Amino acid sequence: MKDIKLIAADMDHTLLTEKGELPPQFEDYIFELNKLGVDFSIASGRPLYTLTNIFSNLINEMTFISDNGGAISHKGELIFTSLIDAEKYKEMIAFSESETGGVGILCGLNSAYVSSKHKQYENFLRTFYSKITFVDDLQDVTVDANKFTIYFPDKKSKEMYDTVFHPRFGSDFSITIGDTIWIDIMNKNVDKGQAMRLLGKKLDITSDQMMAFGDTYNDIEMLRAVKYSYIVANANDDMRQYANYVTKSNDEYGVTLVLEKLIQIMSE
């Protein structure tokens, strides 16, 4: 593993514990990796403003693959965005509101937009979207947006993906599932794996020099894009086929256990 130059880790159920906490001394690992010439990236469905709030001390030390690859920031510099045409996301909003019981979230670059009729979910949603603007009619919003998300409080995202959203939008957009409660829609070819390839091109890093950690379906492309692909032990049962290695669970700090081993190997 001495040739590793870029590492990416999913957040929820992978890097974060089930209590939503980072592993102990996480910042120390990042600084040690930087000293060894290794870039570390958070790869998440969360927006960039939420990630930079969480990692405010590390903005200039890390890369952020946000909105499942819809925006990428490298050490404080925004290097990529993929905006969805307003006419298209308004179509998604109308479809979601008329055909499903999901909560539509228009993911603007500077705020998430949610219909006021769903304000009952505000406290939960702010865990993922630190900036939320509630509006009377989501279809009246026209902003720069790189993702449309549907939140399913009844935990039926996989069913809705298979039977509703993928058949409707799958040929024209990149659609993925997060946990049991999210469906994310981005422009075609936007995903965490493509983000890794973009970073590789910018940083002159090959897939053989990349490592990634994930747990669920929106991590599949990222795991496929790297040589050192890991799932945590608590990953979805059918995710094993997409990873070359398995580390311990998120609650056992599986990601940082591998980072610790890597730092030791590279420091020898």
C-alpha positions as CSV (number, residue, x, y, z in Angstrom):
1,M,0.0,0.0,0.0
2,K,3.0,2.3,-0.1
3,D,1.9,3.7,-3.4
4,I,-1.4,5.2,-2.1
5,K,-1.9,8.9,-3.0
6,L,-5.6,9.4,-2.6
7,I,-8.2,8.0,-0.1
8,A,-11.9,8.6,-0.1
9,A,-14.4,7.7,2.6
10,D,-18.2,7.8,2.7
11,M,-19.6,9.5,5.8
12,D,-22.8,7.9,7.2
13,H,-22.4,4.3,8.4
14,T,-18.8,4.3,7.1
15,L,-16.6,6.9,8.7
16,L,-19.2,8.1,11.2
17,T,-20.4,5.9,14.0
18,E,-24.1,5.1,14.4
19,K,-24.2,8.0,16.9
20,G,-22.9,10.3,14.1
21,E,-19.5,10.7,15.6
22,L,-16.1,10.9,14.0
23,P,-13.4,8.4,15.1
24,P,-11.1,9.6,17.9
25,Q,-8.2,11.8,16.8
26,F,-9.5,11.9,13.2
27,E,-7.7,15.2,12.5
28,D,-4.4,13.7,13.5
29,Y,-4.8,11.0,10.8
30,I,-5.4,13.7,8.2
31,F,-2.3,15.6,9.1
32,E,-0.2,12.5,9.2
33,L,-1.5,11.4,5.7
34,N,-0.7,14.9,4.3
35,K,2.8,14.7,5.6
36,L,3.2,11.4,3.7
37,G,1.8,13.0,0.5
38,V,-1.6,11.3,0.7
39,D,-4.8,13.3,0.0
40,F,-7.9,12.4,2.0
41,S,-11.4,13.0,0.7
42,I,-14.8,12.9,2.2
43,A,-17.2,11.4,-0.4
44,S,-20.8,12.1,0.7
45,G,-24.3,12.8,-0.5
46,R,-24.2,15.8,1.8
47,P,-23.7,19.3,0.3
48,L,-20.4,21.1,0.4
49,Y,-21.6,23.7,2.9
50,T,-22.5,21.0,5.4
51,L,-19.2,19.1,5.0
52,T,-17.1,22.3,5.4
53,N,-19.1,23.1,8.6
54,I,-18.3,19.7,10.0
55,F,-14.7,19.8,9.0
56,S,-14.1,23.5,9.4
57,N,-10.5,22.9,10.8
58,L,-9.6,20.8,7.7
59,I,-11.0,22.7,4.8
60,N,-7.5,23.4,3.4
61,E,-6.2,20.0,4.3
62,M,-8.9,17.8,2.6
63,T,-10.9,17.2,-0.5
64,F,-14.7,17.1,-0.4
65,I,-16.7,15.1,-2.9
66,S,-20.2,16.5,-2.1
67,D,-23.6,15.8,-3.4
68,N,-22.4,12.4,-4.6
69,G,-20.0,14.0,-7.0
70,G,-22.1,17.0,-7.9
71,A,-19.5,19.4,-6.5
72,I,-15.9,18.8,-5.6
73,S,-13.6,21.0,-3.5
74,H,-9.9,20.4,-3.2
75,K,-8.1,22.0,-0.3
76,G,-10.4,25.0,-0.3
77,E,-10.8,25.4,-4.1
78,L,-14.0,24.5,-5.9
79,I,-12.8,22.5,-8.9
80,F,-16.0,20.9,-10.2
81,T,-19.8,21.4,-10.3
82,S,-22.5,19.9,-12.4
83,L,-25.7,22.0,-12.5
84,I,-29.0,20.5,-13.4
85,D,-31.1,22.4,-15.9
86,A,-33.9,24.2,-14.0
87,E,-36.6,22.9,-16.3
88,K,-35.4,19.4,-15.6
89,Y,-35.4,19.7,-11.8
90,K,-38.8,21.3,-11.8
91,E,-40.0,18.2,-13.7
92,M,-38.5,16.1,-10.9
93,I,-40.2,18.2,-8.3
94,A,-43.6,17.8,-10.0
95,F,-43.2,14.1,-10.5
96,S,-42.1,13.5,-6.9
97,E,-44.9,15.5,-5.4
98,S,-47.6,13.9,-7.6
99,E,-46.4,10.3,-7.8
100,T,-44.7,9.6,-4.4
101,G,-45.0,10.3,-0.7
102,G,-41.4,11.5,-0.5
103,V,-40.0,14.8,0.7
104,G,-38.4,16.6,-2.2
105,I,-35.2,18.5,-1.5
106,L,-33.8,20.8,-4.2
107,C,-30.1,20.9,-3.5
108,G,-28.8,24.4,-4.3
109,L,-25.1,25.2,-4.1
110,N,-25.8,27.5,-1.1
111,S,-28.9,26.1,0.5
112,A,-31.4,23.2,0.4
113,Y,-34.9,24.1,-0.6
114,V,-37.9,22.3,1.0
115,S,-41.6,22.8,0.9
116,S,-42.9,24.4,4.1
117,K,-45.5,21.5,4.3
118,H,-42.6,19.3,5.3
119,K,-41.3,21.4,8.1
120,Q,-42.0,18.6,10.6
121,Y,-38.8,17.0,9.3
122,E,-36.6,20.1,9.8
123,N,-34.6,18.8,12.8
124,F,-33.7,15.6,11.1
125,L,-32.9,17.2,7.7
126,R,-30.6,19.8,9.2
127,T,-28.3,16.9,10.2
128,F,-27.5,16.6,6.5
129,Y,-28.4,20.0,5.2
130,S,-27.1,22.7,7.6
131,K,-28.7,25.4,5.4
132,I,-32.4,24.9,4.6
133,T,-34.8,27.4,3.0
134,F,-38.5,26.6,3.4
135,V,-40.7,27.8,0.6
136,D,-44.4,27.8,-0.1
137,D,-44.0,26.1,-3.5
138,L,-40.8,24.3,-4.4
139,Q,-41.6,24.7,-8.1
140,D,-41.3,28.4,-7.8
141,V,-37.6,28.1,-6.9
142,T,-35.0,28.7,-9.6
143,V,-31.4,28.4,-8.3
144,D,-28.1,26.8,-9.3
145,A,-28.7,23.2,-8.1
146,N,-26.6,20.1,-8.6
147,K,-28.9,17.5,-7.1
148,F,-32.5,16.7,-6.4
149,T,-33.0,14.4,-3.4
150,I,-36.1,12.6,-2.2
151,Y,-36.3,11.7,1.5
152,F,-38.6,8.8,2.4
153,P,-39.5,8.7,6.1
154,D,-41.0,5.3,5.6
155,K,-37.7,3.9,4.5
156,K,-38.7,2.7,1.1
157,S,-36.0,4.2,-1.0
158,K,-34.9,0.9,-2.6
159,E,-38.4,0.1,-3.7
160,M,-39.0,3.6,-5.0
161,Y,-35.8,3.5,-6.9
162,D,-36.6,0.1,-8.6
163,T,-40.2,0.8,-9.4
164,V,-40.6,4.5,-9.8
165,F,-37.5,6.8,-10.1
166,H,-35.1,4.6,-12.1
167,P,-37.7,3.8,-14.8
168,R,-38.7,7.4,-15.1
169,F,-35.3,9.2,-14.9
170,G,-32.6,6.5,-15.2
171,S,-31.9,6.9,-18.9
172,D,-31.2,10.6,-18.6
173,F,-29.8,11.1,-15.1
174,S,-27.5,9.5,-12.6
175,I,-29.7,8.1,-9.8
176,T,-28.5,6.5,-6.6
177,I,-29.8,5.2,-3.2
178,G,-28.5,6.4,0.2
179,D,-29.3,4.2,3.1
180,T,-33.0,3.2,3.2
181,I,-34.3,6.8,3.1
182,W,-32.7,8.7,0.3
183,I,-32.8,8.8,-3.5
184,D,-30.4,11.2,-5.2
185,I,-30.7,12.4,-8.8
186,M,-27.7,14.1,-10.5
187,N,-26.7,14.8,-14.0
188,K,-25.7,11.8,-16.1
189,N,-22.3,10.3,-15.3
190,V,-22.1,12.2,-12.0
191,D,-21.3,9.9,-9.1
192,K,-18.5,9.3,-6.6
193,G,-16.6,7.1,-8.9
194,Q,-16.4,9.7,-11.6
195,A,-15.4,12.2,-9.0
196,M,-12.4,10.0,-8.1
197,R,-11.4,9.8,-11.8
198,L,-11.6,13.6,-12.0
199,L,-9.4,14.0,-9.0
200,G,-7.0,11.4,-10.4
201,K,-6.7,13.4,-13.6
202,K,-6.2,16.7,-11.7
203,L,-3.7,15.3,-9.2
204,D,-2.0,12.9,-11.6
205,I,-3.0,9.9,-9.5
206,T,-3.9,6.5,-11.0
207,S,-6.7,4.2,-9.8
208,D,-4.0,1.8,-8.5
209,Q,-2.9,4.6,-6.1
210,M,-6.4,5.1,-4.7
211,M,-8.2,3.7,-1.7
212,A,-11.9,4.0,-0.8
213,F,-14.3,3.1,1.9
214,G,-18.1,2.6,1.7
215,D,-21.1,0.8,2.9
216,T,-24.1,1.2,0.5
217,Y,-25.3,1.6,-3.0
218,N,-24.2,5.2,-3.7
219,D,-20.6,4.0,-3.0
220,I,-20.6,1.3,-5.7
221,E,-19.0,3.4,-8.5
222,M,-16.4,4.8,-6.1
223,L,-15.4,1.3,-5.0
224,R,-15.2,0.1,-8.6
225,A,-12.9,3.1,-9.5
226,V,-10.1,2.2,-7.1
227,K,-7.7,-0.6,-6.5
228,Y,-7.9,-0.6,-2.7
229,S,-11.7,-0.8,-2.2
230,Y,-13.0,-1.5,1.3
231,I,-16.5,-1.9,2.8
232,V,-17.1,-1.7,6.5
233,A,-18.3,-4.8,8.3
234,N,-21.8,-3.2,8.8
235,A,-22.2,-2.6,5.1
236,N,-25.3,-3.7,3.2
237,D,-25.2,-7.5,2.7
238,D,-25.0,-7.3,-1.1
239,M,-22.1,-4.8,-1.1
240,R,-19.3,-7.4,-0.6
241,Q,-19.2,-8.0,-4.4
242,Y,-18.0,-4.5,-5.0
243,A,-15.0,-4.4,-2.6
244,N,-11.7,-6.1,-2.6
245,Y,-11.4,-5.9,1.2
246,V,-13.5,-5.7,4.4
247,T,-12.6,-3.7,7.5
248,K,-14.2,-3.5,10.9
249,S,-17.5,-1.7,11.4
250,N,-18.0,2.0,11.7
251,D,-18.6,1.6,15.4
252,E,-15.2,-0.2,15.6
253,Y,-13.6,2.6,13.7
254,G,-12.9,0.4,10.7
255,V,-11.7,3.3,8.4
256,T,-9.1,4.7,10.8
257,L,-7.8,1.2,11.6
258,V,-6.8,0.9,8.0
259,L,-5.5,4.4,7.9
260,E,-3.3,3.6,11.0
261,K,-1.9,0.6,9.3
262,L,-1.3,2.6,6.1
263,I,0.5,5.3,8.0
264,Q,2.7,2.8,9.7
265,I,3.6,1.0,6.4
266,M,4.4,4.3,4.6
267,S,6.5,5.6,7.5
268,E,8.8,2.6,7.6
